Amino acid sequence: MADNDPNRVWPSGLTTREAEELHDGLKQGTRIFGAIAVIAHILAFMNTPWLH
Amino acid sequence: MNEGKIWTVVNPSVGVPLFLGGVTAIALIVHFAILSHTTWFSGYWQGGARGMAAAPVTAPAVTAPAAATPTPAATPAP
């Protein structure tokens, strides 16, 4: 990691492209988590007295 | 959703575990709250009562009236 790389943004030292790439992964994970949560809530609604 | 640049400010080796840890903590708190404020969650773990929660509100089936068959007393014995 060259210290005088103009693309590196401090304080974290990542380049903007690296930050965006990492964030894309986090967003994808959040979508998967959300989908699983929707399925779990549908199952809970069908199989428990919740909201009945 | 253009917050990707946050990782140029927040160090991801600190921010990502904090984020995932926060989500985990919230999930545990919500599950524990439901566990301690309902009976069906612990009942589910207890097991045994099959199908009890599945049919709490269905109306009882109405049986056909038995008027069709004549009463035995009305006909004299042969």
Backbone of each chain as nested JSON, in Angstrom:
{
  "chains": [
    {"id": "A", "residues": [
      {"number": 1, "name": "MET", "atoms": {"N": [0.864, -1.162, 0.0], "CA": [0.0, 0.0, 0.0], "C": [0.918, 1.236, 0.0]}},
      {"number": 2, "name": "ALA", "atoms": {"N": [1.039, 1.809, -1.23], "CA": [1.964, 2.94, -1.344], "C": [1.393, 4.094, -0.551]}},
      {"number": 3, "name": "ASP", "atoms": {"N": [2.214, 4.72, 0.288], "CA": [1.688, 5.768, 1.164], "C": [1.349, 7.018, 0.384]}},
      {"number": 4, "name": "ASN", "atoms": {"N": [2.067, 7.263, -0.708], "CA": [1.793, 8.549, -1.365], "C": [0.857, 8.373, -2.555]}},
      {"number": 5, "name": "ASP", "atoms": {"N": [0.005, 7.281, -2.486], "CA": [-0.933, 7.051, -3.595], "C": [-2.04, 8.105, -3.497]}},
      {"number": 6, "name": "PRO", "atoms": {"N": [-2.23, 8.933, -4.533], "CA": [-3.232, 10.009, -4.45], "C": [-4.658, 9.468, -4.341]}},
      {"number": 7, "name": "ASN", "atoms": {"N": [-4.851, 8.18, -4.75], "CA": [-6.235, 7.677, -4.697], "C": [-6.641, 7.294, -3.277]}},
      {"number": 8, "name": "ARG", "atoms": {"N": [-5.635, 7.07, -2.447], "CA": [-5.972, 6.586, -1.084], "C": [-6.564, 7.735, -0.296]}},
      {"number": 9, "name": "VAL", "atoms": {"N": [-7.707, 7.456, 0.331], "CA": [-8.4, 8.489, 1.1], "C": [-8.211, 8.164, 2.578]}},
      {"number": 10, "name": "TRP", "atoms": {"N": [-7.794, 9.132, 3.339], "CA": [-7.591, 8.905, 4.791], "C": [-8.805, 9.449, 5.532]}},
      {"number": 11, "name": "PRO", "atoms": {"N": [-9.175, 9.055, 6.696], "CA": [-8.358, 8.279, 7.627], "C": [-8.298, 6.781, 7.384]}},
      {"number": 12, "name": "SER", "atoms": {"N": [-9.154, 6.204, 6.53], "CA": [-9.107, 4.729, 6.521], "C": [-8.042, 4.239, 5.537]}},
      {"number": 13, "name": "GLY", "atoms": {"N": [-7.689, 5.051, 4.583], "CA": [-6.611, 4.635, 3.685], "C": [-7.086, 3.793, 2.523]}},
      {"number": 14, "name": "LEU", "atoms": {"N": [-8.406, 3.606, 2.37], "CA": [-8.905, 2.87, 1.207], "C": [-9.031, 3.837, 0.035]}},
      {"number": 15, "name": "THR", "atoms": {"N": [-9.027, 3.263, -1.146], "CA": [-9.374, 4.109, -2.292], "C": [-10.897, 4.137, -2.382]}},
      {"number": 16, "name": "THR", "atoms": {"N": [-11.446, 5.104, -3.051], "CA": [-12.909, 5.197, -3.191], "C": [-13.456, 3.949, -3.856]}},
      {"number": 17, "name": "ARG", "atoms": {"N": [-12.694, 3.403, -4.83], "CA": [-13.179, 2.201, -5.534], "C": [-13.243, 1.027, -4.565]}},
      {"number": 18, "name": "GLU", "atoms": {"N": [-12.223, 0.91, -3.705], "CA": [-12.231, -0.2, -2.727], "C": [-13.403, -0.041, -1.768]}},
      {"number": 19, "name": "ALA", "atoms": {"N": [-13.656, 1.214, -1.345], "CA": [-14.752, 1.456, -0.396], "C": [-16.081, 1.073, -1.033]}},
      {"number": 20, "name": "GLU", "atoms": {"N": [-16.266, 1.461, -2.293], "CA": [-17.531, 1.15, -2.977], "C": [-17.671, -0.366, -3.15]}},
      {"number": 21, "name": "GLU", "atoms": {"N": [-16.567, -1.035, -3.455], "CA": [-16.606, -2.484, -3.663], "C": [-16.995, -3.175, -2.362]}},
      {"number": 22, "name": "LEU", "atoms": {"N": [-16.404, -2.721, -1.266], "CA": [-16.725, -3.312, 0.04], "C": [-18.191, -3.066, 0.37]}},
      {"number": 23, "name": "HIS", "atoms": {"N": [-18.655, -1.846, 0.082], "CA": [-20.034, -1.501, 0.42], "C": [-21.022, -2.316, -0.403]}},
      {"number": 24, "name": "ASP", "atoms": {"N": [-20.649, -2.611, -1.648], "CA": [-21.538, -3.451, -2.473], "C": [-21.731, -4.815, -1.811]}},
      {"number": 25, "name": "GLY", "atoms": {"N": [-20.64, -5.349, -1.272], "CA": [-20.752, -6.631, -0.581], "C": [-21.663, -6.538, 0.623]}},
      {"number": 26, "name": "LEU", "atoms": {"N": [-21.531, -5.439, 1.357], "CA": [-22.361, -5.26, 2.553], "C": [-23.823, -5.104, 2.16]}},
      {"number": 27, "name": "LYS", "atoms": {"N": [-24.063, -4.405, 1.055], "CA": [-25.461, -4.216, 0.605], "C": [-26.057, -5.55, 0.17]}},
      {"number": 28, "name": "GLN", "atoms": {"N": [-25.242, -6.356, -0.543], "CA": [-25.738, -7.661, -1.001], "C": [-26.084, -8.536, 0.213]}},
      {"number": 29, "name": "GLY", "atoms": {"N": [-25.213, -8.515, 1.211], "CA": [-25.465, -9.298, 2.423], "C": [-26.721, -8.843, 3.117]}},
      {"number": 30, "name": "THR", "atoms": {"N": [-26.931, -7.536, 3.138], "CA": [-28.136, -7.001, 3.784], "C": [-29.392, -7.438, 3.036]}},
      {"number": 31, "name": "ARG", "atoms": {"N": [-29.31, -7.482, 1.709], "CA": [-30.488, -7.929, 0.93], "C": [-30.8, -9.388, 1.247]}},
      {"number": 32, "name": "ILE", "atoms": {"N": [-29.756, -10.229, 1.322], "CA": [-29.976, -11.656, 1.61], "C": [-30.575, -11.804, 3.007]}},
      {"number": 33, "name": "PHE", "atoms": {"N": [-30.005, -11.058, 3.975], "CA": [-30.527, -11.086, 5.351], "C": [-32.004, -10.678, 5.34]}},
      {"number": 34, "name": "GLY", "atoms": {"N": [-32.317, -9.641, 4.598], "CA": [-33.701, -9.15, 4.531], "C": [-34.636, -10.189, 3.954]}},
      {"number": 35, "name": "ALA", "atoms": {"N": [-34.184, -10.879, 2.899], "CA": [-35.041, -11.9, 2.274], "C": [-35.315, -13.033, 3.261]}},
      {"number": 36, "name": "ILE", "atoms": {"N": [-34.271, -13.456, 3.969], "CA": [-34.465, -14.537, 4.945], "C": [-35.419, -14.071, 6.041]}},
      {"number": 37, "name": "ALA", "atoms": {"N": [-35.278, -12.822, 6.447], "CA": [-36.143, -12.296, 7.52], "C": [-37.598, -12.26, 7.057]}},
      {"number": 38, "name": "VAL", "atoms": {"N": [-37.834, -11.894, 5.786], "CA": [-39.219, -11.86, 5.279], "C": [-39.82, -13.258, 5.328]}},
      {"number": 39, "name": "ILE", "atoms": {"N": [-39.037, -14.251, 4.887], "CA": [-39.539, -15.63, 4.907], "C": [-39.839, -16.051, 6.35]}},
      {"number": 40, "name": "ALA", "atoms": {"N": [-38.92, -15.709, 7.257], "CA": [-39.113, -16.115, 8.662], "C": [-40.372, -15.471, 9.235]}},
      {"number": 41, "name": "HIS", "atoms": {"N": [-40.612, -14.212, 8.888], "CA": [-41.804, -13.541, 9.431], "C": [-43.08, -14.14, 8.846]}},
      {"number": 42, "name": "ILE", "atoms": {"N": [-43.04, -14.544, 7.573], "CA": [-44.229, -15.174, 6.976], "C": [-44.51, -16.495, 7.68]}},
      {"number": 43, "name": "LEU", "atoms": {"N": [-43.454, -17.275, 7.923], "CA": [-43.638, -18.552, 8.627], "C": [-44.153, -18.314, 10.037]}},
      {"number": 44, "name": "ALA", "atoms": {"N": [-43.626, -17.3, 10.7], "CA": [-44.08, -17.003, 12.07], "C": [-45.548, -16.593, 12.039]}},
      {"number": 45, "name": "PHE", "atoms": {"N": [-45.94, -15.795, 11.051], "CA": [-47.343, -15.356, 10.958], "C": [-48.242, -16.561, 10.726]}},
      {"number": 46, "name": "MET", "atoms": {"N": [-47.792, -17.518, 9.904], "CA": [-48.651, -18.664, 9.573], "C": [-48.731, -19.653, 10.734]}},
      {"number": 47, "name": "ASN", "atoms": {"N": [-47.645, -19.815, 11.476], "CA": [-47.591, -20.923, 12.429], "C": [-47.676, -20.5, 13.89]}},
      {"number": 48, "name": "THR", "atoms": {"N": [-47.861, -19.212, 14.161], "CA": [-47.95, -18.812, 15.575], "C": [-49.167, -17.907, 15.743]}},
      {"number": 49, "name": "PRO", "atoms": {"N": [-49.582, -17.648, 16.968], "CA": [-50.731, -16.761, 17.193], "C": [-50.409, -15.282, 16.933]}},
      {"number": 50, "name": "TRP", "atoms": {"N": [-49.177, -15.031, 16.496], "CA": [-48.757, -13.631, 16.278], "C": [-49.68, -12.962, 15.277]}},
      {"number": 51, "name": "LEU", "atoms": {"N": [-50.274, -11.802, 15.706], "CA": [-51.15, -10.965, 14.856], "C": [-52.466, -11.642, 14.518]}},
      {"number": 52, "name": "HIS", "atoms": {"N": [-52.801, -12.789, 15.181], "CA": [-54.138, -13.401, 14.918], "C": [-55.076, -12.954, 16.02]}}
    ]},
    {"id": "B", "residues": [
      {"number": 1, "name": "MET", "atoms": {"N": [-28.602, 4.675, -2.526], "CA": [-27.677, 4.027, -1.599], "C": [-26.248, 4.346, -2.032]}},
      {"number": 2, "name": "ASN", "atoms": {"N": [-25.77, 5.536, -1.72], "CA": [-24.45, 5.955, -2.18], "C": [-23.522, 6.187, -0.99]}},
      {"number": 3, "name": "GLU", "atoms": {"N": [-23.69, 5.316, 0.036], "CA": [-22.904, 5.56, 1.257], "C": [-21.573, 4.811, 1.225]}},
      {"number": 4, "name": "GLY", "atoms": {"N": [-21.202, 4.267, 0.069], "CA": [-20.012, 3.443, 0.001], "C": [-18.775, 4.171, 0.494]}},
      {"number": 5, "name": "LYS", "atoms": {"N": [-18.753, 5.496, 0.326], "CA": [-17.536, 6.24, 0.688], "C": [-17.324, 6.287, 2.187]}},
      {"number": 6, "name": "ILE", "atoms": {"N": [-18.299, 5.789, 2.945], "CA": [-18.108, 5.764, 4.406], "C": [-16.819, 5.01, 4.749]}},
      {"number": 7, "name": "TRP", "atoms": {"N": [-16.46, 4.008, 3.903], "CA": [-15.31, 3.178, 4.238], "C": [-14.002, 3.861, 3.9]}},
      {"number": 8, "name": "THR", "atoms": {"N": [-14.073, 5.057, 3.36], "CA": [-12.827, 5.822, 3.25], "C": [-12.622, 6.631, 4.525]}},
      {"number": 9, "name": "VAL", "atoms": {"N": [-13.682, 6.699, 5.35], "CA": [-13.58, 7.467, 6.6], "C": [-13.47, 6.486, 7.771]}},
      {"number": 10, "name": "VAL", "atoms": {"N": [-14.422, 5.508, 7.793], "CA": [-14.433, 4.516, 8.874], "C": [-13.613, 3.316, 8.423]}},
      {"number": 11, "name": "ASN", "atoms": {"N": [-12.679, 2.912, 9.258], "CA": [-11.843, 1.778, 8.909], "C": [-12.704, 0.517, 8.884]}},
      {"number": 12, "name": "PRO", "atoms": {"N": [-12.802, -0.202, 7.737], "CA": [-13.702, -1.35, 7.651], "C": [-13.368, -2.461, 8.638]}},
      {"number": 13, "name": "SER", "atoms": {"N": [-12.118, -2.587, 9.058], "CA": [-11.825, -3.67, 10.002], "C": [-12.403, -3.332, 11.374]}},
      {"number": 14, "name": "VAL", "atoms": {"N": [-12.857, -2.109, 11.55], "CA": [-13.57, -1.73, 12.776], "C": [-15.064, -1.612, 12.476]}},
      {"number": 15, "name": "GLY", "atoms": {"N": [-15.419, -0.979, 11.352], "CA": [-16.813, -0.676, 11.036], "C": [-17.63, -1.912, 10.71]}},
      {"number": 16, "name": "VAL", "atoms": {"N": [-17.065, -2.833, 9.951], "CA": [-17.859, -4.0, 9.52], "C": [-18.204, -4.905, 10.702]}},
      {"number": 17, "name": "PRO", "atoms": {"N": [-17.239, -5.268, 11.56], "CA": [-17.622, -6.078, 12.727], "C": [-18.611, -5.359, 13.638]}},
      {"number": 18, "name": "LEU", "atoms": {"N": [-18.448, -4.03, 13.76], "CA": [-19.394, -3.273, 14.599], "C": [-20.792, -3.361, 14.007]}},
      {"number": 19, "name": "PHE", "atoms": {"N": [-20.881, -3.196, 12.689], "CA": [-22.19, -3.238, 12.011], "C": [-22.826, -4.616, 12.184]}},
      {"number": 20, "name": "LEU", "atoms": {"N": [-22.067, -5.666, 11.877], "CA": [-22.626, -7.032, 11.966], "C": [-22.928, -7.388, 13.42]}},
      {"number": 21, "name": "GLY", "atoms": {"N": [-22.07, -6.927, 14.334], "CA": [-22.323, -7.184, 15.756], "C": [-23.591, -6.497, 16.217]}},
      {"number": 22, "name": "GLY", "atoms": {"N": [-23.813, -5.291, 15.718], "CA": [-25.03, -4.544, 16.072], "C": [-26.275, -5.266, 15.596]}},
      {"number": 23, "name": "VAL", "atoms": {"N": [-26.224, -5.764, 14.368], "CA": [-27.38, -6.498, 13.831], "C": [-27.625, -7.749, 14.671]}},
      {"number": 24, "name": "THR", "atoms": {"N": [-26.538, -8.44, 15.039], "CA": [-26.696, -9.655, 15.85], "C": [-27.299, -9.318, 17.209]}},
      {"number": 25, "name": "ALA", "atoms": {"N": [-26.808, -8.261, 17.837], "CA": [-27.313, -7.884, 19.17], "C": [-28.801, -7.56, 19.087]}},
      {"number": 26, "name": "ILE", "atoms": {"N": [-29.196, -6.821, 18.059], "CA": [-30.613, -6.444, 17.928], "C": [-31.464, -7.7, 17.749]}},
      {"number": 27, "name": "ALA", "atoms": {"N": [-30.974, -8.615, 16.915], "CA": [-31.751, -9.844, 16.678], "C": [-31.921, -10.629, 17.975]}},
      {"number": 28, "name": "LEU", "atoms": {"N": [-30.843, -10.721, 18.767], "CA": [-30.927, -11.475, 20.024], "C": [-31.891, -10.799, 20.988]}},
      {"number": 29, "name": "ILE", "atoms": {"N": [-31.845, -9.462, 21.041], "CA": [-32.732, -8.721, 21.967], "C": [-34.185, -8.953, 21.58]}},
      {"number": 30, "name": "VAL", "atoms": {"N": [-34.467, -8.866, 20.267], "CA": [-35.867, -9.034, 19.825], "C": [-36.346, -10.457, 20.104]}},
      {"number": 31, "name": "HIS", "atoms": {"N": [-35.482, -11.447, 19.808], "CA": [-35.916, -12.825, 20.073], "C": [-36.141, -13.045, 21.559]}},
      {"number": 32, "name": "PHE", "atoms": {"N": [-35.267, -12.49, 22.388], "CA": [-35.434, -12.692, 23.833], "C": [-36.69, -11.985, 24.325]}},
      {"number": 33, "name": "ALA", "atoms": {"N": [-36.981, -10.806, 23.754], "CA": [-38.199, -10.077, 24.173], "C": [-39.434, -10.912, 23.832]}},
      {"number": 34, "name": "ILE", "atoms": {"N": [-39.444, -11.506, 22.634], "CA": [-40.609, -12.319, 22.253], "C": [-40.681, -13.555, 23.132]}},
      {"number": 35, "name": "LEU", "atoms": {"N": [-39.521, -14.151, 23.387], "CA": [-39.491, -15.364, 24.209], "C": [-40.054, -15.093, 25.596]}},
      {"number": 36, "name": "SER", "atoms": {"N": [-39.738, -13.91, 26.134], "CA": [-40.143, -13.665, 27.526], "C": [-41.533, -13.03, 27.613]}},
      {"number": 37, "name": "HIS", "atoms": {"N": [-42.122, -12.611, 26.472], "CA": [-43.449, -11.992, 26.559], "C": [-44.533, -12.844, 25.908]}},
      {"number": 38, "name": "THR", "atoms": {"N": [-44.194, -14.024, 25.422], "CA": [-45.23, -14.874, 24.831], "C": [-45.131, -16.264, 25.462]}},
      {"number": 39, "name": "THR", "atoms": {"N": [-46.171, -17.066, 25.233], "CA": [-46.115, -18.446, 25.728], "C": [-45.804, -19.39, 24.575]}},
      {"number": 40, "name": "TRP", "atoms": {"N": [-46.183, -18.937, 23.329], "CA": [-46.069, -19.874, 22.228], "C": [-44.61, -20.109, 21.818]}},
      {"number": 41, "name": "PHE", "atoms": {"N": [-43.712, -19.13, 22.086], "CA": [-42.325, -19.321, 21.68], "C": [-41.695, -20.423, 22.546]}},
      {"number": 42, "name": "SER", "atoms": {"N": [-41.83, -20.293, 23.843], "CA": [-41.258, -21.336, 24.715], "C": [-42.056, -22.622, 24.547]}},
      {"number": 43, "name": "GLY", "atoms": {"N": [-43.364, -22.486, 24.248], "CA": [-44.186, -23.673, 23.997], "C": [-43.683, -24.437, 22.795]}},
      {"number": 44, "name": "TYR", "atoms": {"N": [-43.217, -23.684, 21.808], "CA": [-42.678, -24.332, 20.604], "C": [-41.467, -25.166, 20.977]}},
      {"number": 45, "name": "TRP", "atoms": {"N": [-40.593, -24.568, 21.831], "CA": [-39.399, -25.325, 22.234], "C": [-39.786, -26.495, 23.131]}},
      {"number": 46, "name": "GLN", "atoms": {"N": [-40.863, -26.269, 23.966], "CA": [-41.287, -27.349, 24.844], "C": [-41.776, -28.528, 23.998]}},
      {"number": 47, "name": "GLY", "atoms": {"N": [-42.499, -28.18, 22.908], "CA": [-42.967, -29.241, 22.024], "C": [-44.123, -29.986, 22.652]}},
      {"number": 48, "name": "GLY", "atoms": {"N": [-44.539, -31.052, 21.966], "CA": [-45.555, -31.928, 22.531], "C": [-46.929, -31.559, 22.055]}},
      {"number": 49, "name": "ALA", "atoms": {"N": [-47.394, -30.276, 22.185], "CA": [-48.784, -29.927, 21.843], "C": [-48.859, -29.762, 20.34]}},
      {"number": 50, "name": "ARG", "atoms": {"N": [-49.097, -30.834, 19.589], "CA": [-49.06, -30.793, 18.103], "C": [-50.303, -30.082, 17.6]}},
      {"number": 51, "name": "GLY", "atoms": {"N": [-50.212, -29.09, 16.686], "CA": [-51.361, -28.513, 15.985], "C": [-52.2, -27.607, 16.859]}},
      {"number": 52, "name": "MET", "atoms": {"N": [-51.768, -27.3, 18.082], "CA": [-52.647, -26.477, 18.94], "C": [-52.632, -25.049, 18.426]}},
      {"number": 53, "name": "ALA", "atoms": {"N": [-51.478, -24.54, 18.083], "CA": [-51.413, -23.127, 17.678], "C": [-51.957, -22.971, 16.266]}},
      {"number": 54, "name": "ALA", "atoms": {"N": [-52.028, -24.075, 15.524], "CA": [-52.376, -23.905, 14.102], "C": [-53.853, -23.642, 13.945]}},
      {"number": 55, "name": "ALA", "atoms": {"N": [-54.748, -24.118, 14.85], "CA": [-56.186, -23.967, 14.593], "C": [-56.869, -23.315, 15.78]}},
      {"number": 56, "name": "PRO", "atoms": {"N": [-56.475, -22.109, 16.129], "CA": [-57.129, -21.549, 17.342], "C": [-58.513, -20.99, 17.04]}},
      {"number": 57, "name": "VAL", "atoms": {"N": [-58.801, -20.489, 15.791], "CA": [-60.05, -19.735, 15.631], "C": [-61.048, -20.42, 14.71]}},
      {"number": 58, "name": "THR", "atoms": {"N": [-60.752, -21.645, 14.215], "CA": [-61.705, -22.241, 13.251], "C": [-63.011, -22.606, 13.974]}},
      {"number": 59, "name": "ALA", "atoms": {"N": [-64.176, -22.287, 13.333], "CA": [-65.48, -22.547, 13.977], "C": [-65.706, -24.055, 14.017]}},
      {"number": 60, "name": "PRO", "atoms": {"N": [-66.364, -24.578, 15.086], "CA": [-66.598, -26.028, 15.168], "C": [-67.527, -26.452, 14.024]}},
      {"number": 61, "name": "ALA", "atoms": {"N": [-67.288, -27.626, 13.386], "CA": [-68.098, -28.081, 12.237], "C": [-69.511, -28.383, 12.74]}},
      {"number": 62, "name": "VAL", "atoms": {"N": [-70.58, -27.883, 12.021], "CA": [-71.974, -28.083, 12.441], "C": [-72.383, -29.478, 11.98]}},
      {"number": 63, "name": "THR", "atoms": {"N": [-72.855, -30.348, 12.917], "CA": [-73.229, -31.722, 12.529], "C": [-74.666, -31.684, 11.99]}},
      {"number": 64, "name": "ALA", "atoms": {"N": [-74.99, -32.564, 10.985], "CA": [-76.332, -32.568, 10.376], "C": [-77.345, -32.959, 11.452]}},
      {"number": 65, "name": "PRO", "atoms": {"N": [-78.555, -32.336, 11.496], "CA": [-79.575, -32.667, 12.528], "C": [-80.018, -34.119, 12.355]}},
      {"number": 66, "name": "ALA", "atoms": {"N": [-80.338, -34.857, 13.443], "CA": [-80.671, -36.287, 13.395], "C": [-82.17, -36.466, 13.196]}},
      {"number": 67, "name": "ALA", "atoms": {"N": [-82.931, -35.472, 12.707], "CA": [-84.403, -35.589, 12.619], "C": [-84.802, -36.566, 11.535]}},
      {"number": 68, "name": "ALA", "atoms": {"N": [-83.946, -36.881, 10.613], "CA": [-84.35, -37.718, 9.463], "C": [-84.764, -39.102, 9.968]}},
      {"number": 69, "name": "THR", "atoms": {"N": [-84.057, -39.666, 10.964], "CA": [-84.379, -41.051, 11.368], "C": [-85.577, -41.022, 12.336]}},
      {"number": 70, "name": "PRO", "atoms": {"N": [-86.636, -41.897, 12.127], "CA": [-87.821, -41.919, 13.019], "C": [-87.416, -42.369, 14.406]}},
      {"number": 71, "name": "THR", "atoms": {"N": [-88.13, -41.854, 15.42], "CA": [-87.785, -42.262, 16.794], "C": [-88.264, -43.702, 17.012]}},
      {"number": 72, "name": "PRO", "atoms": {"N": [-87.503, -44.559, 17.658], "CA": [-87.864, -45.983, 17.82], "C": [-89.207, -46.123, 18.544]}},
      {"number": 73, "name": "ALA", "atoms": {"N": [-89.528, -45.229, 19.475], "CA": [-90.754, -45.417, 20.291], "C": [-91.995, -45.349, 19.41]}},
      {"number": 74, "name": "ALA", "atoms": {"N": [-91.983, -44.623, 18.313], "CA": [-93.212, -44.403, 17.511], "C": [-93.649, -45.693, 16.839]}},
      {"number": 75, "name": "THR", "atoms": {"N": [-92.743, -46.612, 16.458], "CA": [-93.187, -47.802, 15.713], "C": [-93.375, -48.989, 16.682]}},
      {"number": 76, "name": "PRO", "atoms": {"N": [-94.546, -49.704, 16.712], "CA": [-94.784, -50.83, 17.655], "C": [-93.853, -52.0, 17.334]}},
      {"number": 77, "name": "ALA", "atoms": {"N": [-93.487, -52.713, 18.332], "CA": [-92.592, -53.859, 18.14], "C": [-93.313, -54.921, 17.334]}},
      {"number": 78, "name": "PRO", "atoms": {"N": [-92.716, -55.68, 16.356], "CA": [-93.414, -56.69, 15.519], "C": [-93.862, -57.886, 16.338]}}
    ]}
  ]
}
